[in-house]
Amino acid sequence: MSQTHLHLLMASAFLFFGLDHAMAQETARPALMELPLSARFAGSAESMGAPLNAALGDVLFQPALLDSSHSGQFHLGFMDHFAGTAQAAAIYARRPEKRKWVWHTGLRNLGFGNFTTRDASGVEMGQFTASDVAWVSGASLPLDSNLTLGTSIWLGQSVLADRRSSFSQVDVGLTYLRNDRNLRLAALWRPWGGMTNVGGTNVSGRFDSDLRLSMSKGFANAPFIFLLTYDELQNWDISPEGLYDDSIDPLTGDTVPNGTWAFGDRLLRHLAVGTELDLGTGLKFRFGYHHRRRQELRLNNAPGTAGFAWGIDFKVRRFQVAMARNTYHTAGASTHLAIRTRLTDR
């Protein structure tokens, strides 16, 4: 990474910090920043925040997972969501000669498809597209043999008809790896970020800060790894308002107890759990469950597999391939595909 590149990253970080504090009101992150960032991450129902053997695509979620083994690799990812929504990502990593730190850079795009413009009387006036696109770049530095610090900076734009907004975000990650104990712990903090209006009627605002903790635990004589992520630590109660309130019987007027264990449900809404099975010869299968997604998106009369996900990794010559299927609700599921290969020796 050149000195110019480093100065750009530092200047961007200070710019984001200033924007975040200048914007008084909060706004939601664009969908580009909220959907699963890699096929492996999606295949575990977002529980794989601290994989024992990290792949290059994983650094889109956790920058501290980037290490020297990723240097020279190229990652290409694709997601077919539903209703014409699709996502693509490309990322490359490199380690400067005689340096400990590794840097990565790439692009990510989320397209929502084509839409028809109509006037007040319903007459068609043409079509427009909607999309989010972002550039991401960052670096990681091993602090010792176990501890690694990483950071990423996102710069992007959201476009929808006459609405044009620029957004930015900073990710800070820390991982602790013990190969002798088959254990990895990770923390991801998204402290700064926001969206500013460029054109249209939308309002500028800052993103909520976010803190996530993740763990992976393997076992010496077992072919599986246990995965866990606890997200949104900054807010204990993320359940819908009034979810645990008692109801009133409209015929008798009696109070009907809710019956939900509020503490347990609040706790589980933060959790995503999963497992990865090593089937040998480079073949791995993973499965995960996201409790909050299932509770909020399932239908009471037809819950299906909402909140569940599965994925598989395998090798084809010089290419490592990852595929995943992530079910959100009965309307459909997202299909993820990622391919990575080595372009250079370092």
C-alpha positions as CSV (number, residue, x, y, z in Angstrom):
1,M,0.0,0.0,0.0
2,S,1.4,3.4,-1.0
3,Q,1.8,6.4,1.3
4,T,-0.9,8.1,-0.7
5,H,-3.3,5.2,0.0
6,L,-2.5,5.3,3.7
7,H,-3.1,9.1,3.9
8,L,-6.4,8.7,2.1
9,L,-7.6,6.1,4.6
10,M,-6.5,8.3,7.5
11,A,-8.2,11.4,6.1
12,S,-11.4,9.4,5.4
13,A,-11.4,8.1,9.0
14,F,-11.3,11.7,10.4
15,L,-14.0,12.8,7.9
16,F,-16.3,10.0,9.0
17,F,-15.7,10.8,12.7
18,G,-16.7,14.4,12.1
19,L,-19.8,13.5,10.0
20,D,-21.0,11.0,12.6
21,H,-20.9,13.6,15.4
22,A,-22.3,16.4,13.2
23,M,-25.4,14.4,12.4
24,A,-27.8,14.6,15.3
25,Q,-30.4,12.2,14.2
26,E,-30.0,8.5,13.5
27,T,-30.8,6.7,10.2
28,A,-30.8,3.0,9.1
29,R,-27.8,1.6,7.4
30,P,-28.2,0.9,3.7
31,A,-29.1,-2.7,2.8
32,L,-25.6,-3.2,1.4
33,M,-24.2,-3.0,4.9
34,E,-26.7,-5.2,6.5
35,L,-27.0,-8.3,4.3
36,P,-24.5,-11.1,4.9
37,L,-21.1,-10.1,3.5
38,S,-19.8,-13.5,2.4
39,A,-21.0,-16.9,1.4
40,R,-19.4,-18.6,4.5
41,F,-20.9,-16.0,6.8
42,A,-24.3,-16.5,5.2
43,G,-24.1,-20.3,5.3
44,S,-23.7,-20.2,9.1
45,A,-26.7,-17.9,9.6
46,E,-24.2,-15.1,10.4
47,S,-22.7,-17.1,13.4
48,M,-19.3,-17.4,11.8
49,G,-17.8,-14.2,13.1
50,A,-14.6,-15.8,14.3
51,P,-13.7,-18.8,12.0
52,L,-10.6,-20.8,13.0
53,N,-9.5,-20.9,9.4
54,A,-10.5,-17.5,7.9
55,A,-11.0,-17.0,4.1
56,L,-10.4,-13.7,2.3
57,G,-14.1,-13.0,1.9
58,D,-14.6,-13.1,5.7
59,V,-12.7,-9.8,6.1
60,L,-15.7,-8.0,4.7
61,F,-17.3,-8.7,8.0
62,Q,-14.3,-8.8,10.3
63,P,-11.2,-6.9,9.2
64,A,-9.0,-8.5,11.9
65,L,-9.4,-11.9,10.2
66,L,-7.0,-10.7,7.4
67,D,-3.6,-12.3,7.7
68,S,-0.5,-13.0,5.6
69,S,-1.9,-16.2,4.2
70,H,-4.5,-14.1,2.2
71,S,-1.8,-12.0,0.5
72,G,-2.1,-12.3,-3.2
73,Q,-5.6,-13.8,-3.1
74,F,-8.6,-12.6,-5.0
75,H,-12.2,-13.1,-3.8
76,L,-15.3,-12.8,-6.0
77,G,-18.7,-13.2,-4.5
78,F,-22.3,-13.1,-5.7
79,M,-25.7,-13.2,-4.0
80,D,-29.1,-13.8,-5.6
81,H,-31.5,-12.5,-3.0
82,F,-35.1,-12.4,-4.4
83,A,-37.5,-10.1,-6.3
84,G,-34.7,-9.1,-8.7
85,T,-32.2,-8.1,-5.9
86,A,-28.6,-9.3,-6.4
87,Q,-25.3,-8.5,-4.9
88,A,-21.7,-8.8,-6.1
89,A,-18.4,-8.3,-4.3
90,A,-14.7,-8.4,-5.3
91,I,-11.7,-8.0,-3.0
92,Y,-8.0,-8.4,-3.2
93,A,-5.3,-8.6,-0.5
94,R,-1.6,-8.0,-0.4
95,R,1.2,-7.7,2.1
96,P,3.9,-5.2,1.5
97,E,7.4,-6.6,1.4
98,K,9.1,-6.8,4.8
99,R,6.0,-5.6,6.6
100,K,3.9,-7.3,9.2
101,W,0.6,-5.7,8.2
102,V,-1.6,-6.8,5.3
103,W,-4.1,-4.6,3.4
104,H,-7.1,-5.3,1.4
105,T,-9.3,-3.3,-1.0
106,G,-12.4,-4.1,-3.0
107,L,-15.9,-3.1,-4.3
108,R,-19.4,-4.2,-3.3
109,N,-22.6,-3.6,-5.2
110,L,-26.3,-4.3,-4.4
111,G,-28.8,-3.9,-7.2
112,F,-32.5,-3.8,-6.5
113,G,-33.6,-4.1,-10.2
114,N,-35.7,-1.9,-12.5
115,F,-38.8,0.1,-11.5
116,T,-41.4,1.9,-13.5
117,T,-42.1,5.6,-13.0
118,R,-45.7,6.8,-13.2
119,D,-47.4,10.1,-12.9
120,A,-50.3,10.9,-10.6
121,S,-52.8,9.5,-13.1
122,G,-50.8,6.2,-13.5
123,V,-49.3,6.8,-16.9
124,E,-45.9,5.3,-17.4
125,M,-43.1,7.8,-17.6
126,G,-40.1,5.5,-18.0
127,Q,-38.0,3.4,-15.8
128,F,-35.3,3.8,-13.1
129,T,-32.9,1.6,-11.2
130,A,-32.0,1.4,-7.5
131,S,-28.7,0.3,-6.1
132,D,-26.1,0.6,-3.4
133,V,-22.4,0.6,-4.2
134,A,-19.4,0.8,-1.9
135,W,-15.6,0.8,-1.9
136,V,-14.0,-0.9,1.1
137,S,-10.4,-0.9,2.1
138,G,-8.5,-1.6,5.3
139,A,-5.6,-3.3,7.0
140,S,-4.7,-5.7,9.8
141,L,-1.7,-5.9,12.1
142,P,-0.7,-8.8,14.3
143,L,0.0,-7.5,17.8
144,D,1.5,-10.8,18.9
145,S,1.3,-14.5,18.0
146,N,-2.4,-14.6,19.1
147,L,-3.8,-11.1,18.9
148,T,-4.7,-9.2,15.6
149,L,-6.1,-5.8,15.2
150,G,-7.8,-4.7,11.9
151,T,-9.8,-1.9,10.5
152,S,-11.9,-1.2,7.4
153,I,-13.3,2.0,5.8
154,W,-16.4,2.0,3.7
155,L,-17.3,4.7,1.2
156,G,-20.5,4.3,-0.8
157,Q,-23.5,5.8,-2.5
158,S,-27.2,4.8,-2.5
159,V,-29.3,5.7,-5.6
160,L,-33.1,5.4,-5.8
161,A,-34.9,7.6,-8.5
162,D,-34.1,11.2,-7.5
163,R,-32.7,10.2,-4.1
164,R,-28.9,10.1,-4.0
165,S,-27.0,9.7,-0.7
166,S,-23.4,9.1,0.2
167,F,-22.6,7.0,3.2
168,S,-19.5,5.9,5.1
169,Q,-18.6,3.6,7.9
170,V,-15.6,2.5,9.9
171,D,-15.2,-1.1,11.2
172,V,-12.7,-1.9,14.0
173,G,-12.0,-5.6,14.7
174,L,-9.9,-7.6,17.2
175,T,-9.3,-11.3,17.2
176,Y,-7.7,-13.7,19.6
177,L,-6.6,-17.1,18.2
178,R,-5.3,-20.1,20.1
179,N,-4.5,-22.9,17.6
180,D,-3.4,-25.2,20.4
181,R,-6.9,-25.0,21.9
182,N,-8.8,-24.7,18.6
183,L,-10.3,-21.5,19.9
184,R,-10.9,-18.1,18.3
185,L,-12.6,-15.0,19.9
186,A,-13.4,-11.9,18.0
187,A,-15.0,-8.5,18.6
188,L,-16.3,-6.2,15.9
189,W,-17.1,-2.5,16.7
190,R,-18.7,-0.2,14.2
191,P,-18.3,3.1,16.0
192,W,-18.6,5.7,13.2
193,G,-20.8,6.0,10.2
194,G,-23.5,7.9,8.6
195,M,-25.4,9.0,5.5
196,T,-25.6,12.4,3.9
197,N,-28.0,13.7,1.4
198,V,-26.6,14.5,-2.1
199,G,-29.8,14.9,-4.0
200,G,-33.5,14.2,-3.4
201,T,-35.6,14.6,-0.3
202,N,-34.0,12.1,2.1
203,V,-32.6,13.3,5.4
204,S,-29.0,12.9,6.5
205,G,-28.2,11.0,9.7
206,R,-25.7,8.9,11.5
207,F,-25.8,5.1,12.0
208,D,-26.1,3.5,15.4
209,S,-22.8,2.2,16.7
210,D,-22.7,-1.6,16.9
211,L,-20.7,-4.1,18.9
212,R,-20.6,-7.8,18.2
213,L,-18.7,-10.7,19.9
214,S,-18.0,-14.0,18.2
215,M,-16.5,-17.4,19.1
216,S,-15.4,-20.5,17.3
217,K,-14.4,-23.7,19.3
218,G,-13.1,-26.8,17.7
219,F,-12.1,-30.1,19.3
220,A,-9.0,-32.2,18.9
221,N,-10.9,-35.5,18.2
222,A,-14.1,-34.3,16.6
223,P,-14.7,-33.2,13.0
224,F,-16.8,-30.2,13.8
225,I,-16.5,-26.6,15.1
226,F,-19.0,-24.8,17.2
227,L,-19.9,-21.2,16.1
228,L,-21.5,-18.4,18.0
229,T,-22.1,-14.7,17.5
230,Y,-23.8,-12.3,19.9
231,D,-24.7,-9.0,18.1
232,E,-26.0,-5.6,19.0
233,L,-24.5,-5.5,22.5
234,Q,-25.2,-1.8,22.7
235,N,-28.9,-2.5,23.0
236,W,-30.3,-5.2,25.3
237,D,-33.9,-5.1,24.3
238,I,-34.3,-5.4,20.5
239,S,-37.7,-7.0,20.5
240,P,-40.8,-5.2,19.0
241,E,-42.5,-2.9,21.4
242,G,-45.3,-4.5,23.4
243,L,-44.3,-8.1,22.4
244,Y,-44.4,-9.3,26.0
245,D,-47.5,-7.4,27.2
246,D,-50.5,-9.3,28.5
247,S,-53.7,-9.1,26.3
248,I,-57.4,-8.5,27.2
249,D,-60.1,-11.1,26.3
250,P,-62.6,-9.1,24.2
251,L,-65.5,-11.2,25.5
252,T,-64.8,-11.5,29.2
253,G,-62.5,-8.5,29.8
254,D,-60.2,-10.8,31.6
255,T,-56.4,-10.3,31.4
256,V,-54.7,-13.1,29.4
257,P,-51.1,-13.6,30.5
258,N,-48.6,-13.4,27.6
259,G,-46.7,-16.5,28.7
260,T,-43.5,-15.7,26.9
261,W,-40.2,-15.9,28.9
262,A,-39.2,-12.3,28.2
263,F,-35.6,-12.6,29.5
264,G,-34.9,-15.7,27.5
265,D,-36.4,-14.3,24.3
266,R,-34.5,-11.0,24.6
267,L,-31.3,-13.0,25.1
268,L,-31.8,-15.3,22.2
269,R,-32.7,-12.5,19.8
270,H,-29.0,-11.4,19.9
271,L,-27.7,-14.9,19.2
272,A,-26.8,-16.7,16.0
273,V,-25.4,-20.3,16.4
274,G,-24.0,-22.8,14.0
275,T,-21.6,-25.6,13.3
276,E,-19.1,-26.5,10.7
277,L,-18.4,-30.1,9.8
278,D,-15.1,-31.2,8.2
279,L,-16.0,-34.0,5.7
280,G,-12.4,-34.5,4.5
281,T,-10.6,-33.8,1.2
282,G,-11.2,-30.1,1.5
283,L,-15.0,-30.5,1.8
284,K,-16.8,-28.6,4.6
285,F,-20.4,-28.3,5.5
286,R,-21.9,-25.7,7.8
287,F,-25.4,-25.1,9.3
288,G,-26.7,-22.2,11.3
289,Y,-29.7,-20.7,13.1
290,H,-30.5,-17.0,13.6
291,H,-33.2,-16.7,16.3
292,R,-34.2,-13.0,15.8
293,R,-34.6,-13.5,12.1
294,R,-36.9,-16.5,12.6
295,Q,-39.1,-14.8,15.2
296,E,-39.5,-11.6,13.2
297,L,-39.9,-13.0,9.7
298,R,-41.7,-16.4,10.0
299,L,-45.4,-16.8,9.5
300,N,-47.3,-18.2,12.5
301,N,-49.3,-20.6,10.3
302,A,-46.3,-21.5,8.1
303,P,-43.0,-20.9,9.8
304,G,-41.0,-23.1,7.4
305,T,-37.2,-22.8,7.7
306,A,-37.0,-19.0,8.3
307,G,-33.9,-18.2,10.2
308,F,-32.0,-21.3,9.1
309,A,-29.0,-21.5,6.7
310,W,-26.6,-24.0,5.3
311,G,-23.4,-23.8,3.3
312,I,-20.7,-25.9,1.7
313,D,-17.0,-25.3,0.7
314,F,-15.0,-27.4,-1.7
315,K,-11.9,-27.1,-4.0
316,V,-11.8,-27.2,-7.8
317,R,-8.1,-27.1,-8.9
318,R,-6.8,-23.7,-8.0
319,F,-10.2,-22.4,-7.0
320,Q,-11.9,-22.6,-3.6
321,V,-15.6,-22.4,-3.9
322,A,-18.2,-21.6,-1.2
323,M,-22.0,-21.9,-1.6
324,A,-24.8,-21.1,0.8
325,R,-28.5,-20.9,1.1
326,N,-30.0,-18.5,3.7
327,T,-33.7,-18.5,4.4
328,Y,-35.3,-15.3,5.5
329,H,-39.0,-16.1,5.2
330,T,-41.5,-18.0,3.1
331,A,-41.2,-15.5,0.2
332,G,-37.8,-16.8,-0.6
333,A,-34.2,-17.5,0.3
334,S,-30.9,-16.0,-0.8
335,T,-28.3,-18.0,-2.7
336,H,-24.7,-17.1,-2.2
337,L,-21.6,-18.1,-4.3
338,A,-18.0,-17.2,-3.7
339,I,-14.8,-18.1,-5.6
340,R,-11.3,-17.3,-4.4
341,T,-7.9,-18.0,-5.9
342,R,-4.3,-16.8,-5.7
343,L,-3.2,-14.3,-8.2
344,T,0.3,-13.6,-6.9
345,D,2.7,-15.2,-4.4
346,R,2.3,-12.4,-1.9
